[in-house]
């Protein structure tokens, strides 16, 4: 789960495994695979960073090595 902030400043925890897309128009919209969408304060690149951090923590290999996950600009 990743923590994000709604526009009314309340916190929301979203299951990162169910995120289909993240888009800034200019507000950041997170769309889940079930069609639900959330508008959040964090910029799109911050949401992506949190998803990558989450996945590294979950899918890390024994011994502490981490998969080569990184954000791709553009």
Secondary structure, DSSP 4 states (H G I P E B T S, - for coil): -EEEEBTTS-EEEE-GGGEEEEEESSSEEEEETTS-EEEESS-HHHHHHHHHHHHHHHHPPTTS----------
